[in-house]
């Protein structure tokens, strides 16, 4: 490393550590222990930042062939509708795929408007099946009948009247009231749960267990738990297992930096989803901007660049990533740096890069805890299948490779637990279809 770059990196590291924002401030072992403790408390029904929601969905149920099911995927940004069936080879066939904006993302939506909007998106497929697999990517308390009651929104969705409402029941009411169809059998599941099921449907052998992981606009994790360990729920068959939705984005026992805490207060849901606000696509760019603006107060940028950074009101994660990929290219941050000098490029790059590395380290903590809690993966010939989805995980520069580096160091080398990370195209749609057809 050139002396100038080395000095610049030293200054950035000193700055980030001053505010508790560097990846060196995160200890993996203590982070995993804290995560496991919250998981255990959540399963026992004790106060925890991890909801540990039983889904009542088992893994390994045979999927019927040539039977259509309506699938819905309500994500952090998009709302997708399709029909799916599994052919004679058990391959998923996706038809009638339609994409629109998630209601409540652009402006506040009342309860009736929220569900009428959703029902309207089903008009072309409402008659295709009596069953709906509904991937709903938010914290939901699941009921044994597979409906779910919304606990809270994340990812800056604005629809407060929907909180506390039954998702499936209200969608059915909207379908009936708009004359689109009679009532459907609706199975609600989280995006991480749908992703896990999509992995089971695509990788049926060779693995000891499965983890579903999302890191896109938001983040979440699920895994398969023995019913005997779910102490907060009575009446479960102790000989069976089911998928647990951890709601990992809400993990609150991680060490926040001072800038993290200030940023959290600026969001529409301060105090919750602290973990998500440190790693996910909805927040990583805005958090980076707040960090850069704090850097300006310590005279680490030239006057011209500092002035431009102060004028910015938002930096999305894609813009942050564009700069990391092409620091001398034609993108928002690179063009700002061109107003200054080469030191500005280095300072900005190191800040964005080290925040990304911190996100990778935190991701490794999350996945390591889920793998350890599953109780599987000690046989290298039967590893745990981590089904990972999300643009932030796969497209953010170096995030996936650094996550794998920390997993190799900690989970495999220190804990003796083996894993494979796989991607399944349209995993949430396939998983929702499996849930809709088998429950």
N, C-alpha and C positions, 0 to 999 in steps of 0.2 A: 504494500500500500504506500502511495506517495505520502511524503511528510505532511503536505497540506490536507489531504484527505484524512490522514490519521489524527491530526489535530482537530479537524472538524468533527469527526466521529466522537472524539473524547469530549468535546464541548457539548454535543447533542446528548450523549449518554449522561453526562453530569447534570444537564438540565432536566432530562426525563426522570432521573432518579431522585432529583430534588423534590419532584412532585409525585413520586411513586407511580410513574407511568411506564417504566421500562420493563421489558421481559425479564430482566435480571431480578426484578422485585417479586417475581412469582416463583414459588417453590412447588414443584410438581408433587412431591410426596405429601406435603402438608395439605395441598389443594385436594388431592385425591381422598385423603383421610376425612377432610371436612365434607366432601361430596358424599362419601359413603355414609357418614354419620347422619346427614340430612336425609339420605335415601331411607335409612333404617327408621328414623323418626317418622318420616312420611308414611311408611308402610304400617307403622304401629298406631297411626292416628294421632301422633303427638305433633305439637307445633313445629313446622318445618317450612323452609322456603321452597322445598320441592314437594309438589302436590301428590306425586306417586299415585296416579289415578288408575284404578283397575278398569280394564276395558271390557271384561267378560268375553274377550275374543281369544280363542285358542288357535294354536298353529298346527297344521297337519291335517285338517279336515279335507276330505276329497272334494274337488271342485267339479260340478256338473258340466258336461260339454254341450255345446250348441244351444245354450240357453242365454238369451240376452238379458242384460241388466243395465239400468240407467246409472251413470256415474257422474258425480259432481266433485270438483276440486276447487274449494274456496281457499285461495292462498293469500299471501301477504300483498300481492299486487293484482293478480289475475283471478278471474272466475271462469273455470272451464267446465263444459258439459259435453258428454259423449254417450254412446252406447258401446258396450263391450260384450263379446262372447268368447268362449274358449273352444277352439276347434277340436277335431278328433285326436290331435297330437298334444292337446292341452296348451296350445299356443294362443296367446291373447290376440284377438282381432278387434281393433278400435275403429269405430265408425261414427259419423255425424259429429265430429269434434268441432266445438264452437268456443271461441274465447272472447271474453269481455272484461271490463274493469270490475274489480271487487267493489260492491256497494259500501259506501262509507269511507272510501279512500280519498275522494276528491272533496266531498262536503258531508256535513252531518246528515245522517239518515235516521228517521224515526223507526220504530219497530215495524209498523205496517208497511212503510215504504221499503224497508230493508228486505222483508220476506216477499213482498209483491215483485220487487225487482228480480229476486232469485227465481220465483215462480215463472216470471215472464221469459227468462232465459231457457226454460224447459219446454216451451210451447212446441218446438219441432220434434221433440222426442218423448213427450209425455205419454203417448200411447204405446211405446215400444216394450214396456215391461211394467209389472206391478211392484218391482223391487228397485230400490235406489241404494247404492253405496255412496255415502256422502263423506268425503274427506274434508273436514272442517279444521283449519290449521290454527286453532286457538284453544285456550285452556277450557275444557269442558268436563263437568262431573258426569260420568257415565252412569246410566241406569241399566239394570238387568235386561230390560226390553230393547236395549241397544240405542235408545234415544239419549240425548245428552243435554245438560243444562249449562249454559255459558257462565263460566266463572268470571272471566275478564277478557277484554280484547288486548292485543299488543300490536306492534308494527304500525302504530299511529292510526288505526281504524277509528272512525268517529261515528259511533252508533250506540250511545249510552243506554237507550231504552231496551236494547237487546240483551244486555247483561242480566242474568238471572232467568232468562227465558229458555224453554225447551226448543231446541233447533228443529228436530224432526217434526214435532207436533205443529209448530208454527208454519213450517214450510207446507205441510199437508193442508192446513187451514187456508193458506194462500192459494194453493192449487185448486182447492174446491171453490173458494170464493170468486176466483177469476174464471171459473168454468173450464179450466184446462183438463182436469181429470178428477176421478174419485181418489180416495185416500190410498197412499202407497205404504208398503212396508219399507221403512227407512232405517238404515244402519249408519249411525254416526261413528266416525273414527278420525283420529288426528292424522296429520300428514306424515309424522314419523312412523305411526302405526301402519299406515297405508304403504309407506316405503318398505318397512320390514316385510309385510305380506307380499309386496311385489318381488322382493328378494327370494322369499320362500318359493314363490311360484316360478321363478326363473332359475334358481339354484337349489334343486330339491335334495341333493346328496353331497357328501363330502364335508359337511360342516356340523359342528356339535351344537351350535346355537346361533341366534341371529340378533343383531342390533340394528335398529332403524335410526338414522341420523340425518338431520336437516341443518344445513347452514347456507341460507340464501338471504332473503329479506329479513327473516327471523331465524331462530334456531330452536331445535328440540331434539330429544332423544327418547327412545323406548327400547325395552329389552324384554325377555321372557323370564317370568318369575314363578317359582313354585307357590301354589295357593297356600300351602302351609305357612309360608313366610308373610302372608298378607294378613296381619293381625287385626287391622281396622275393619275388615269386612267379614261378617259371619255367614255361615251357610255354604261356604265354598267346599268343593270336594278336595281334600288335602292330597289326594293322589294325582291331581291334575295340575296343569300350569296355565298361565295366561299372559298376555302382553300387558305390561305396565307402561303407561305414559308418564314419564318423569316430570314433564314441563321444566326441562333443564334450563331454559332461558331465564327462569325466575330465580335460579340459584343465587342466594344472597350472602353466602359465607366466604366469598372470595375477597381478596385484598383489593379494594378500590384505590385509585390514585386521587389526588386532590382535584385534578381536572375532570376525572370521571364523575366525581361527586357533584361538581358544579354543572356539568353537562346533564346529568340525570335530572337535576332540578329544572332544567329548561324544557324537558320533554312533557308531553301531555299526560303522562302517567308516572310522575316522580315516585321513587321509592320502591318500584317493582321492576322486574325484568332487568336487574342490574347486570347480570351475566351477559344477557343478550345485547345490552348496550355497549359491551366491551368487544364484541366479536362479530356481530351480524351486519348484513348489507344495508339495513335501514339506518344504521347508526355509525358505522366505522368511518365513513367519509365526514359526516358532521362532527364527530369526535376529533378527527384529524384536524379539521379547520379550527376548532376551539383550541387545540393544542398549538397549532401554528400561530394563532393570534396571541396566545400567552407567550410564545417565543418572542414575538415582536416587542413585548414589554421589557424584554431583557436585552434588546439591541443586538439580536443574533442575525438579523437580516438588514440589508441595505435599506435606506430610507424609501426608495422607490418601490421596492418589493413589499416592504412592511405596509406602506400606504395602500397598495392594491389588496393585500390580504385583509386589512381592516375593513375595506369596502365590501368584501364578500359577505353575503348573508347566508349562503348555503354552499356546501361542497358535497356532492353525492359520491358514493363509494366507487362508482364507475369512473368518475373524474379522477379520484385518488389513484385508482388502478391504472388508468391511462397514463398518468405521470410516471408511475413506477415502471411501466413497460417501455415508455418512450420519454425519458426526462428531457430530451432535446427536441421533441416532436411538436406537432401542432395540436396542443391540448391546453386546457384552462391553466393548470399550474405551471406548465412549461413556458407558456407565453408570459405569465407573470414574472417568472425567473429571468426571462430575456431582458427585462427592464433593469436588471441589476448586474451581478457579476457571477463568476463560476462558484464562489463560496455559497451563494444563495441556493444554487441547484443542489450542492452537496448537503447543506443544512436541511432543506426541505425533503430531499430523498431519504436521508437517514431517519428523520422523524416518522415519515410515512412507513418506511420499511420496518422500523423497530416496533411500531404499533401493530403492524401486520404479523411480525414474529410473536408478539405477545398474544395475539388472537390465536395463533397456531398452538402455542403452549397451553393456553386455556382450553382449546379444543381437545388437546391430548389428555388433559386432566379429566374432562367430561367423558370421553370415550373409555379411558382407562378405568374409571369408576364403574361405568356400566358393564364393562367386560368382567371386572373382578366380582361384581355383585351377581352376575349371571351364574357363576360357579362352574363355568366351562372354559375350554380353550387350553387346557394344560397338555393335551396331546397335539404335537405339531402336525400329525396326520389328519387331525379333525379340528381345525381352527374355528374360531368364531367368525361368522360372516358379518362384516359391518357394511350394511347397505347405505351408502352415503349419497345424498342428493343436495343440490343447491348451487346456484351460480357463484356465490361467494367462495364456497369451498373449492370449486374446480377452476374458477377463472381468476381469482385474486392472486396476483403474482407471488409465487413461492409459498402460499399458505398450505396447500395440500402436502407438498414435499417436506415442509418443516414440521407439520403435524406428524407425518410418518417418521421423521427423524426422532422426535420426542417419544413417540409410541415405541419405536424400536429400542431406544435407550431405557425407558422405564417399564413399559408393559411386558415386553418380551425378555429383555436382558435381566431386569431386576425381579420381575414378578413371575416369569416363566409362563406367561399366557400368550398364546399365538392367535393370530387374526389375519384375515384378508379383507381389504377394502374393495368393494365392487360397486359398480354403477349399473342401474337398470333403466333403460329408456322407458319413459312414461310410468315409472314405478308407482306413483300415487294413484294414477288411473287404474292400473292393473290391481293394485292392492285394494282399492275401493271396490272394484268389481268382485274380487274374491270374497271380501267381507259381505257384500250385498247378496251374493249367491249362496253363501254357506251359513248365514245366521238368520 
